Amino acid sequence: MHFKFENIVIIINENLLDVFNKYIQDDDKKKEAGGILTGLIYNDKIEIYSCSIPRSYDKRSRYNFVRSKITAQEFLIDRFNLSDGREIYLGEWHTHPEQYPTPSYCDIVSFKKTIKTNRFYSDLFFMIIVGTKGVYLAIYNKKGIVCYENSFR
């Protein structure tokens, strides 16, 4: 999937959509899932290339997902090393048990806190929420301000 944001081309790797589809909460027994997003930054392009998946240390319920900082950091280190230092943290993803998801108050507060309390190598950060029929995407800047919002499928 490709789209343009200001003067930057954003690419979401098709493999990510396959991962997201595995965790869609299309059954009352399925818990929220999520992880981090990593990718590559070029002069005029950002490619969201990879994502972590739920691990045993993550806390999951029908209406909540809290990822483990330990497994997220391990994933980041692995991706960074495999790419010779080019693949970096770009954001977070998780599922919601609703058709066309929107971020909860907790989602927004948590994501803004992550942006403000960590050091990053990107000026833009992505929040993706996967619903049963649609996907919500928001792009934030370093101040935690939403620059772009869209839903797609």
VMD Tcl script that draws the C-alpha trace (Angstrom):
set ca {
  {0.00 0.00 0.00}
  {1.34 3.42 -1.01}
  {0.09 6.89 -0.24}
  {1.49 10.38 -0.05}
  {1.69 12.51 3.08}
  {2.91 16.05 2.41}
  {6.04 15.49 0.28}
  {6.76 11.99 1.60}
  {5.68 8.68 0.09}
  {4.52 6.25 2.78}
  {4.74 2.55 1.96}
  {3.14 -0.11 4.14}
  {4.62 -3.47 3.23}
  {1.96 -5.94 2.06}
  {3.37 -8.59 4.42}
  {2.23 -6.44 7.35}
  {-1.35 -6.59 6.17}
  {-1.08 -10.39 6.14}
  {0.17 -10.32 9.76}
  {-2.61 -7.94 10.82}
  {-5.23 -10.17 9.18}
  {-4.10 -13.15 11.31}
  {-5.06 -11.25 14.47}
  {-8.38 -9.70 13.44}
  {-10.85 -10.07 16.32}
  {-13.62 -11.64 14.26}
  {-14.62 -14.00 17.06}
  {-15.78 -13.18 20.60}
  {-12.97 -15.32 22.05}
  {-10.12 -13.51 20.27}
  {-8.05 -11.14 22.38}
  {-6.49 -7.86 21.26}
  {-3.09 -8.26 19.64}
  {-0.38 -5.83 18.70}
  {3.23 -4.89 18.53}
  {5.68 -2.37 17.20}
  {6.30 -1.17 13.66}
  {9.77 -0.83 12.16}
  {10.95 0.40 8.83}
  {13.31 2.33 6.63}
  {13.57 6.07 6.04}
  {14.84 7.56 2.80}
  {14.96 11.21 1.69}
  {11.38 11.31 0.43}
  {10.03 7.92 1.46}
  {9.17 6.00 4.63}
  {8.66 2.26 4.33}
  {6.92 0.52 7.22}
  {8.60 -2.78 6.64}
  {8.12 -5.08 9.62}
  {6.13 -5.57 12.81}
  {6.39 -7.59 15.97}
  {3.63 -9.97 16.97}
  {2.20 -10.79 20.41}
  {4.50 -12.69 22.75}
  {3.96 -14.45 26.06}
  {5.08 -11.41 28.09}
  {2.41 -9.20 26.51}
  {-0.84 -8.66 28.43}
  {-3.90 -9.41 26.30}
  {-7.63 -9.37 26.87}
  {-10.70 -8.89 24.70}
  {-10.48 -5.09 25.03}
  {-6.87 -4.41 25.94}
  {-3.32 -5.03 24.75}
  {-0.19 -4.02 26.64}
  {3.03 -5.00 24.94}
  {6.09 -6.05 26.86}
  {8.94 -3.54 26.72}
  {11.39 -6.42 26.96}
  {10.21 -8.31 23.87}
  {9.69 -5.05 21.95}
  {13.30 -4.04 22.63}
  {14.54 -7.49 21.57}
  {12.58 -7.19 18.32}
  {14.01 -3.70 17.67}
  {17.56 -4.86 18.28}
  {17.10 -7.86 15.97}
  {15.63 -5.74 13.14}
  {18.33 -3.07 13.60}
  {21.11 -5.67 13.44}
  {19.62 -7.59 10.49}
  {19.41 -4.36 8.48}
  {22.91 -3.11 9.35}
  {21.42 -0.30 11.41}
  {18.91 0.98 8.85}
  {15.61 -0.41 10.17}
  {14.25 1.63 13.07}
  {11.19 2.04 15.30}
  {8.31 3.78 13.52}
  {5.29 3.15 15.72}
  {2.74 0.78 17.16}
  {-0.11 -1.42 15.94}
  {-2.91 -3.28 17.68}
  {-6.37 -4.67 17.06}
  {-9.81 -3.57 18.22}
  {-12.95 -5.73 18.30}
  {-14.90 -3.24 16.16}
  {-15.55 -3.03 12.44}
  {-14.00 0.37 11.76}
  {-11.67 1.14 14.66}
  {-10.91 4.46 16.29}
  {-8.31 5.04 19.00}
  {-9.47 5.03 22.59}
  {-8.44 7.73 25.02}
  {-5.95 5.25 26.52}
  {-4.51 4.50 23.06}
  {-3.85 8.18 22.42}
  {-2.39 8.94 25.84}
  {-0.15 5.87 25.76}
  {1.14 6.59 22.25}
  {1.86 10.24 23.01}
  {3.74 9.19 26.17}
  {5.84 6.74 24.13}
  {6.76 9.48 21.67}
  {7.65 12.02 24.35}
  {9.65 9.75 26.67}
  {11.85 7.90 24.18}
  {14.62 8.90 21.77}
  {13.88 8.23 18.13}
  {15.51 8.59 14.73}
  {12.32 9.56 12.92}
  {10.27 12.75 12.89}
  {7.03 10.85 12.20}
  {5.40 7.98 14.08}
  {2.57 5.68 13.07}
  {-0.38 4.28 15.00}
  {-2.26 1.51 13.21}
  {-5.41 -0.03 14.67}
  {-6.86 -3.06 12.91}
  {-10.61 -3.63 13.06}
  {-12.72 -6.45 11.66}
  {-13.48 -4.57 8.42}
  {-11.20 -1.54 8.36}
  {-7.87 -0.17 9.50}
  {-7.21 3.16 11.22}
  {-3.92 4.95 10.56}
  {-2.60 8.07 12.28}
  {0.71 9.82 11.76}
  {2.08 11.80 14.70}
  {4.99 14.22 14.93}
  {7.57 14.38 17.75}
  {5.32 16.69 19.78}
  {2.60 14.03 19.81}
  {0.33 15.97 17.48}
  {-1.70 14.09 14.87}
  {-0.63 15.17 11.39}
  {-2.76 12.73 9.42}
  {-5.68 10.38 10.05}
  {-7.32 7.94 7.69}
  {-9.26 4.70 7.66}
  {-8.89 2.13 4.89}
  {-9.36 -1.49 3.98}
}
mol new
graphics top color blue
foreach p $ca { graphics top sphere $p radius 0.5 }
foreach p [lrange $ca 0 end-1] q [lrange $ca 1 end] { graphics top cylinder $p $q radius 0.2 }
display resetview
